[in-house]
Amino acid sequence: MNLFIDTSNWQLIYILEKDNKIIDSLNIQNLTKISDLAMSELKKFLKKNSLKIQEIENFYVTTGPGSYTGVRVGLTMVKTFLTLNYNYNVFTINSLKFQTEGAKSAISILDARGNKSYFAIYNETKTIISETVLSNLEIENLLKEHSDLPFFKDYKNLNYCNAFLNLKPFFIKAKKLKDLVPLYIKSFI
């Protein structure tokens, strides 16, 4: 059984998947206190599916960018499970890539607050503009320059289950606990 966790962008997303079939999913949006709910909601989610955490074989988790606290919550949960059981496999992907749902070419934008956004442009197997933070004015200009590409913004209309299934082969396996690091692009202060 596989468990996908995304807490990076003001929402709590859990997806249970086995053999490329979605078993169940949970999406709670607009959370400001995600750290208060993440573990209790996971316990309820697993109980609803008659599962225990020990039955999860693989964890898939987003690393950000996004909410500073949110990014840490998902990764901390997975790190905790990994310290309790070294047999888990952990796979990661960044939030900008995840929201493209596996589109071959795409622009990905996530609100970074303060008139700035996290931004990346992906084309086929290459990254045209690596994950960065830009002013919204700079992004407007880049959108005009790359108007031929579809763009995805702030997880709007994102089908989380499809995104997970489409991108599952592109998650990167974390070999060690120290490989589980958040993608902070914008400094906290």
C-alpha positions as CSV (number, residue, x, y, z in Angstrom):
1,M,0.0,0.0,0.0
2,N,1.2,3.5,-0.9
3,L,0.4,6.7,0.9
4,F,0.8,10.2,-0.7
5,I,1.1,13.2,1.6
6,D,1.0,16.8,0.6
7,T,0.8,19.5,3.2
8,S,2.8,22.2,1.4
9,N,0.2,24.6,0.2
10,W,-2.4,25.3,2.9
11,Q,-4.2,22.0,2.4
12,L,-4.0,18.5,3.7
13,I,-4.0,15.8,1.0
14,Y,-3.7,12.1,1.6
15,I,-4.1,9.5,-1.2
16,L,-4.0,5.7,-0.6
17,E,-3.0,3.8,-3.7
18,K,-2.1,0.2,-4.6
19,D,-1.2,-1.2,-8.0
20,N,-1.9,2.1,-9.6
21,K,-5.5,2.2,-8.3
22,I,-6.7,4.9,-6.0
23,I,-8.1,3.3,-2.8
24,D,-9.2,6.5,-1.1
25,S,-8.3,10.2,-0.8
26,L,-8.7,13.0,1.6
27,N,-8.4,16.7,0.8
28,I,-9.0,19.4,3.4
29,Q,-8.5,22.9,1.9
30,N,-7.6,26.3,3.3
31,L,-6.0,25.1,6.5
32,T,-4.1,27.6,8.6
33,K,-3.3,25.1,11.4
34,I,-2.2,22.1,9.4
35,S,0.2,20.9,12.0
36,D,-2.7,20.6,14.5
37,L,-4.7,18.3,12.2
38,A,-2.3,16.3,10.1
39,M,-1.7,13.3,12.5
40,S,-5.3,13.1,13.8
41,E,-6.7,13.2,10.3
42,L,-4.2,10.5,9.1
43,K,-5.3,8.2,12.0
44,K,-8.9,8.7,11.0
45,F,-8.1,8.2,7.3
46,L,-6.2,5.0,7.9
47,K,-8.9,3.7,10.3
48,K,-11.6,4.4,7.7
49,N,-9.7,2.2,5.3
50,S,-9.0,-0.5,8.0
51,L,-5.3,0.1,7.8
52,K,-2.4,0.6,10.3
53,I,0.6,2.8,9.5
54,Q,2.7,-0.4,9.5
55,E,0.8,-1.6,6.4
56,I,2.1,1.3,4.3
57,E,5.1,0.2,2.2
58,N,5.9,3.4,0.4
59,F,5.4,7.1,1.3
60,Y,5.2,9.7,-1.4
61,V,5.5,13.3,-0.2
62,T,5.9,16.8,-1.7
63,T,8.9,18.8,-0.6
64,G,7.6,22.3,-1.4
65,P,7.9,25.1,-2.1
66,G,4.9,26.4,-0.3
67,S,3.8,27.3,3.2
68,Y,6.9,27.3,5.4
69,T,5.1,25.3,8.1
70,G,3.1,23.2,5.7
71,V,6.2,22.0,3.9
72,R,7.8,20.9,7.1
73,V,4.7,19.0,8.4
74,G,4.5,16.4,5.6
75,L,8.2,15.8,5.7
76,T,8.4,15.6,9.5
77,M,5.5,13.0,9.5
78,V,7.4,10.8,7.0
79,K,10.7,11.2,8.8
80,T,9.0,10.2,12.1
81,F,7.5,7.0,10.4
82,L,10.9,6.3,8.9
83,T,12.7,6.5,12.3
84,L,10.2,4.0,13.6
85,N,10.5,1.6,10.7
86,Y,13.5,1.7,8.3
87,N,11.7,-0.6,5.9
88,Y,9.6,2.1,4.5
89,N,10.5,3.5,1.1
90,V,10.1,7.3,0.7
91,F,9.8,9.1,-2.6
92,T,9.7,12.9,-3.1
93,I,8.6,15.5,-5.7
94,N,8.5,19.3,-5.6
95,S,5.1,21.0,-5.4
96,L,5.6,23.0,-8.6
97,K,6.2,19.8,-10.6
98,F,3.3,18.0,-8.9
99,Q,0.7,20.6,-9.8
100,T,1.4,20.1,-13.5
101,E,-0.2,16.7,-13.3
102,G,2.5,15.4,-15.6
103,A,2.0,17.7,-18.5
104,K,5.0,17.4,-20.8
105,S,5.4,21.2,-21.1
106,A,4.0,23.6,-18.5
107,I,4.4,26.7,-16.4
108,S,3.8,26.2,-12.7
109,I,3.0,29.0,-10.3
110,L,2.3,29.0,-6.6
111,D,1.6,32.0,-4.5
112,A,4.5,33.0,-2.3
113,R,2.7,36.0,-0.8
114,G,4.0,39.6,-0.8
115,N,3.3,40.0,-4.6
116,K,5.7,37.1,-5.3
117,S,5.2,33.6,-6.6
118,Y,7.1,30.4,-6.8
119,F,7.7,29.7,-10.5
120,A,9.1,27.0,-12.9
121,I,8.8,26.2,-16.5
122,Y,9.1,22.5,-17.6
123,N,9.4,21.3,-21.2
124,E,9.5,17.6,-22.0
125,T,12.2,16.2,-19.8
126,K,14.1,19.5,-19.3
127,T,13.5,22.3,-16.8
128,I,13.5,25.6,-18.7
129,I,13.4,27.8,-15.6
130,S,14.2,26.0,-12.4
131,E,12.1,26.4,-9.3
132,T,12.5,30.0,-8.1
133,V,10.6,32.9,-6.6
134,L,9.8,35.9,-8.8
135,S,7.7,39.1,-8.6
136,N,4.2,38.7,-10.0
137,L,5.2,41.4,-12.6
138,E,8.1,39.3,-13.8
139,I,5.8,36.3,-14.0
140,E,3.3,38.3,-16.1
141,N,6.1,39.0,-18.6
142,L,7.2,35.4,-18.7
143,L,3.6,34.2,-19.3
144,K,3.4,36.5,-22.3
145,E,6.8,35.2,-23.5
146,H,5.7,31.6,-23.1
147,S,2.1,32.0,-24.1
148,D,2.2,28.7,-26.0
149,L,2.5,26.7,-22.8
150,P,-0.3,25.8,-20.4
151,F,0.0,27.1,-16.9
152,F,-1.0,25.8,-13.6
153,K,-1.5,28.1,-10.6
154,D,-2.1,27.5,-6.9
155,Y,-3.4,24.0,-7.3
156,K,-6.6,25.3,-8.9
157,N,-8.6,22.6,-10.6
158,L,-5.9,20.1,-9.8
159,N,-7.0,16.5,-9.8
160,Y,-4.7,15.3,-7.1
161,C,-5.3,11.6,-7.7
162,N,-4.5,11.9,-11.4
163,A,-1.5,14.0,-10.7
164,F,-0.2,11.4,-8.3
165,L,-0.8,8.5,-10.7
166,N,0.7,10.4,-13.7
167,L,3.8,11.6,-11.7
168,K,4.4,8.5,-9.6
169,P,7.3,7.3,-11.8
170,F,8.9,10.8,-11.5
171,F,9.1,10.9,-7.7
172,I,12.7,10.5,-6.5
173,K,13.6,7.9,-4.0
174,A,15.1,9.2,-0.8
175,K,18.0,6.9,0.0
176,K,18.6,8.3,3.5
177,L,16.8,10.3,6.1
178,K,19.0,13.3,5.4
179,D,17.7,13.3,1.8
180,L,14.3,14.4,3.1
181,V,14.8,18.2,2.9
182,P,12.2,20.9,2.3
183,L,12.5,23.0,-0.9
184,Y,12.7,26.5,0.5
185,I,13.2,29.0,-2.2
186,K,12.2,32.1,-0.3
187,S,13.8,32.9,3.0
188,F,11.6,32.7,6.0
189,I,12.3,36.3,7.1
